[in-house]
Amino acid sequence: MNTECLREQDVMDAVASGRWPVRIEPELRDHVNACAICQDVAVVSPVISAERDEGWENVSVPPSSIVWWRAQIRAREEAARAAARPIAVTQAVAVACLVAAAVALIPLAWPSIAFGAGAVTDAIEWITPRATAVSNAFALVTGTGLPILPFAAASLLLAPILLYYALTEE
């Protein structure tokens, strides 16, 4: 079975130029009627040509200034990423060195860690019997001071702004 025809390009040219099917030479029309490949091309090419034309009608090409601007932004982002790579590698190496140093120094620091754990245990033992007194004192402070707390926070936040407006000269 033959999959190519010498006149196939002629049929595609006729379709692309808008001459198909009415303004073509009679010999090409006779050939298309006799050749199965050219018949398929004659059926498919108008559809493809119509899709191409529709695509050109619906395309929205941005102005060249927008294309240039986007290219500049992309170039800057790529340059920033390229510049950040060595910094990220250096940071990763620094973190790895820090972890290695910490692992190496744990045996030397173990007596201090044990002492700190003992101090925390002593503090917990000292606080436990006094927890009720601490809790009551906290409730007393928060119970009486809680209504004032939002106003105090708002005053601390707004004071610099009010000072700015009061001291600026217009």
Summary of the structure (lengths in Angstrom):
residues: 170
radius of gyration: 41.5
end to end distance: 92.0
largest distance: 112.1
contacts: 326
relative contact order: 0.04
helix: 84%
strand: 0%
